[in-house]
Amino acid sequence: METPEQIRDRLLARFPAAKVELVTNPGTAAEHSLLLDAAHARDIALFLRDDPALRLDYCSNVTGVDWPEKKTAVSAPKTAVPTLVERVDPNALPGTPAPASALGSTRSTPANDSGNYLEAVYHLYSMALKHGPVIIRLRTGNRTDRVTLPSLTPVWRAADFQEREIFDLYGIVFAGHPDLRRLLMWDEFQDHPMRRDYVAPDDFEWEPTPHGDVHERAKGHYPTTEGLKG
């Protein structure tokens, strides 16, 4: 199979206007990935799936990653984010491409990367040619009002529920997803519990059946019965 560097170079030759950055993994597995700009991500995905030398026909998993702004991730107050589909048009392709570094650069965790974005990471394999993984990642513009990425479910059907899970738990809105709605949390749930700055409330107002620790915390919000006895 081609190396990530070779795949990057072929993508840049095929899509000269695209931004494709090699992100190196310093770990033992050394599974490097390719960061794609949102504007060209779906076209590149189709190329990766259909190219005779790659034929990446299977998406094994899609993972969400939260990179809060390093200087304010702990102390800054929470900012309102889109939590329901109707607040961000899921059928509109992103108007502003996700930021990317210079073409062909490599990095692990650069010192000047201050965070403040979300990522969706896709692991791709070829069942036909029996090779992989090739890892691609998409990055949002920020963590508040630029959280839309193109859905890759139309390219790899297996991404369907996993993109829904990322939307539910991280708040990334996948434009063009056929059925973008919460998957694990109930419809009225607010916020995204896998974000690093998420703080669980004492009382889940919309929890249909509070139990365990949630029930114990919620007791402090229940009306007291003192003074009602005659």
Wavefront OBJ file of the C-alpha trace (Angstrom):
o trace
v 0.000 0.000 0.000
v 1.142 3.562 -0.611
v 2.536 5.533 2.302
v 0.562 8.479 3.726
v 3.105 10.806 2.128
v 2.541 9.232 -1.283
v -1.225 9.433 -0.891
v -0.938 13.090 0.145
v 1.160 13.882 -2.910
v -1.298 12.161 -5.230
v -4.217 14.009 -3.649
v -2.475 17.357 -4.107
v -1.791 16.500 -7.739
v -5.389 15.438 -8.316
v -6.907 18.339 -6.332
v -4.465 21.259 -6.657
v -6.808 23.682 -4.868
v -7.202 21.401 -1.843
v -5.296 21.600 1.426
v -3.910 18.250 2.558
v -1.615 18.114 5.591
v 0.250 15.099 6.903
v -0.245 14.796 10.676
v 2.365 12.475 12.151
v 1.707 10.177 15.093
v 4.747 9.917 17.386
v 3.359 6.797 19.098
v 4.582 3.238 18.611
v 1.885 2.469 16.051
v 2.949 5.505 13.983
v -0.459 5.671 12.310
v -0.089 9.004 10.542
v -3.161 10.765 9.200
v -4.166 13.231 6.521
v -5.920 16.457 7.499
v -8.294 17.519 4.710
v -9.942 20.895 4.225
v -13.729 20.710 4.464
v -14.380 22.238 1.048
v -12.738 19.318 -0.803
v -13.276 16.521 1.711
v -16.155 14.779 -0.049
v -14.468 14.817 -3.468
v -11.280 13.481 -1.919
v -13.256 10.791 -0.095
v -14.768 9.630 -3.377
v -11.292 9.502 -4.909
v -9.958 7.411 -2.003
v -12.859 5.004 -2.365
v -12.741 4.625 -6.150
v -9.041 4.942 -7.027
v -7.872 1.547 -8.387
v -4.666 1.566 -6.324
v -6.433 2.400 -3.047
v -10.067 1.226 -3.225
v -10.747 2.276 0.370
v -14.233 0.830 0.348
v -14.771 0.363 4.096
v -14.925 2.927 6.897
v -14.380 0.979 10.105
v -14.950 3.804 12.562
v -15.368 7.561 12.944
v -14.153 9.306 16.085
v -14.781 12.773 17.487
v -11.972 14.751 19.144
v -12.268 17.979 21.117
v -9.342 20.397 21.105
v -10.353 23.309 23.370
v -8.368 26.506 23.367
v -5.398 25.744 25.599
v -5.284 29.050 27.463
v -8.985 29.099 28.367
v -10.090 25.463 28.247
v -10.356 25.188 32.053
v -11.128 28.676 33.326
v -13.207 30.256 30.564
v -16.994 30.328 30.945
v -18.945 28.052 28.663
v -20.168 29.489 25.381
v -23.481 28.636 23.801
v -23.068 26.110 20.961
v -25.495 24.685 18.417
v -27.184 21.695 20.031
v -30.098 21.024 17.672
v -30.120 20.451 13.942
v -32.412 23.352 13.194
v -29.942 25.887 14.651
v -27.416 25.060 11.896
v -28.573 24.044 8.417
v -27.374 20.426 8.039
v -27.771 20.539 4.249
v -25.585 23.579 3.668
v -21.954 22.893 2.895
v -19.512 24.796 5.085
v -19.051 28.321 3.888
v -15.569 28.641 5.340
v -13.027 25.855 4.934
v -11.408 24.520 8.082
v -7.960 25.983 8.711
v -4.954 23.967 7.577
v -1.225 24.477 7.703
v 1.142 24.747 4.773
v 0.904 22.014 2.168
v 3.084 19.033 2.789
v 4.111 19.962 6.324
v 4.363 17.345 9.062
v 3.717 17.627 12.768
v 2.764 15.725 15.890
v 1.493 18.347 18.347
v 2.917 21.717 17.290
v 3.739 24.202 20.004
v 1.904 26.982 18.181
v -1.348 25.007 17.853
v -3.605 26.679 20.409
v -6.585 24.419 19.776
v -10.149 25.739 19.725
v -11.587 23.280 17.189
v -13.250 19.883 16.871
v -12.183 17.011 14.636
v -13.780 13.980 13.020
v -11.300 11.153 12.351
v -12.089 8.371 9.850
v -10.263 5.007 9.648
v -10.456 3.560 6.132
v -9.646 0.089 4.825
v -9.804 -1.715 1.513
v -11.738 -4.966 1.716
v -11.031 -5.542 -1.973
v -7.250 -5.087 -1.759
v -6.909 -6.050 1.920
v -4.898 -3.090 3.133
v -5.234 -0.179 5.525
v -5.818 1.771 7.581
v -5.653 5.129 5.881
v -6.682 7.763 8.411
v -8.243 11.056 7.385
v -9.422 13.880 9.614
v -11.651 16.908 9.169
v -11.414 19.988 11.382
v -14.015 22.614 12.277
v -13.342 26.337 12.224
v -13.896 26.634 15.971
v -15.997 25.112 18.771
v -18.926 27.557 18.673
v -20.438 28.867 15.441
v -18.237 27.165 12.815
v -18.830 23.529 13.663
v -20.167 22.270 10.314
v -18.316 19.617 8.290
v -19.428 17.696 5.200
v -20.909 14.291 5.966
v -19.008 11.372 4.465
v -21.933 8.997 4.955
v -22.879 9.374 1.253
v -19.407 7.951 0.479
v -19.172 5.319 3.237
v -22.564 4.189 4.542
v -20.930 2.786 7.686
v -20.264 6.353 8.867
v -24.000 6.975 9.407
v -24.482 6.176 13.105
v -20.958 7.210 14.034
v -21.405 10.709 12.619
v -24.693 10.903 14.511
v -22.869 9.927 17.697
v -20.262 12.659 17.123
v -23.026 15.204 16.459
v -24.721 14.137 19.692
v -21.678 14.026 21.971
v -19.365 16.663 20.427
v -21.686 18.998 18.503
v -20.201 18.690 15.006
v -22.938 19.279 12.420
v -22.485 17.010 9.385
v -23.859 18.727 6.290
v -25.645 16.340 3.949
v -26.126 13.572 6.512
v -29.324 11.652 5.676
v -30.660 11.520 9.257
v -28.759 13.845 11.578
v -30.292 13.653 15.061
v -29.231 12.670 18.544
v -28.302 9.029 18.968
v -27.480 8.416 22.643
v -28.898 11.404 24.527
v -32.590 12.261 24.617
v -33.930 14.952 22.296
v -34.261 17.668 24.941
v -30.727 17.198 26.275
v -28.630 20.359 26.160
v -24.927 20.583 25.354
v -22.490 17.825 24.316
v -21.179 15.606 27.134
v -17.923 14.465 25.462
v -16.551 17.985 25.194
v -13.664 18.562 27.546
v -15.240 21.602 29.183
v -18.609 19.921 29.739
v -19.903 20.242 33.299
v -22.761 17.940 34.305
v -25.599 19.837 36.036
v -26.844 18.914 39.495
v -30.276 18.270 38.092
v -30.889 16.933 34.593
v -34.113 18.805 33.930
v -35.115 16.502 31.090
v -33.858 13.220 32.537
v -36.911 10.966 32.107
v -35.973 8.469 34.853
v -33.344 9.874 37.245
v -31.486 7.191 39.154
v -28.231 6.553 40.982
v -25.896 9.545 41.318
v -28.141 11.686 39.095
v -31.072 11.065 41.434
v -28.996 11.905 44.505
v -27.824 15.218 43.021
v -31.336 16.052 41.882
v -32.785 15.657 45.387
v -31.418 19.064 46.297
v -33.763 20.610 43.727
v -36.892 18.797 44.865
v -39.526 20.700 46.968
v -39.043 20.133 50.698
v -41.798 18.487 52.756
v -40.860 20.219 56.043
v -43.630 22.268 57.543
v -46.343 20.387 55.715
v -47.063 17.998 58.586
v -49.911 19.038 60.903
l 1 2 3 4 5 6 7 8 9 10 11 12 13 14 15 16 17 18 19 20 21 22 23 24 25 26 27 28 29 30 31 32 33 34 35 36 37 38 39 40 41 42 43 44 45 46 47 48 49 50 51 52 53 54 55 56 57 58 59 60 61 62 63 64 65 66 67 68 69 70 71 72 73 74 75 76 77 78 79 80 81 82 83 84 85 86 87 88 89 90 91 92 93 94 95 96 97 98 99 100 101 102 103 104 105 106 107 108 109 110 111 112 113 114 115 116 117 118 119 120 121 122 123 124 125 126 127 128 129 130 131 132 133 134 135 136 137 138 139 140 141 142 143 144 145 146 147 148 149 150 151 152 153 154 155 156 157 158 159 160 161 162 163 164 165 166 167 168 169 170 171 172 173 174 175 176 177 178 179 180 181 182 183 184 185 186 187 188 189 190 191 192 193 194 195 196 197 198 199 200 201 202 203 204 205 206 207 208 209 210 211 212 213 214 215 216 217 218 219 220 221 222 223 224 225 226 227 228 229 230
